[in-house]
Amino acid sequence: MFKFLILLLLVVLILRYINKLINSILRPNNSNTNQYAKKQEGEVTINTKTSASSKLYSKEDGEYADYEEIK
C-alpha cells in the first residue's frame, strides 16, 4: 500500500512537470500582451462602468417607509 502511494505521488508530480513543459512551449510568456505591463510604477487607474441613468432604485419603486419597533 505504501509503495502504491509513493508511486502515485511520483506519477502525479511527473505529469504536472510535463504539463508545465507543454504549456510553456505552446503558450510562451509574452509580456507585450499584458495590459498592465505598459503602466508606470505607481500609476493608478480606476475603471468604472456605472452610468448616471442606472440607479439602484427608480421613481416607480415607491417611498421609503420607516418602521418603528413595537415592544
ABEGO torsion letter per residue (X at the ends): XAAAAAAAAAAAAAAAAAAAAAAAAABBBBAAABAAAABBBGBBBBBBABBAABBABBAAAEBBBBBBBBX
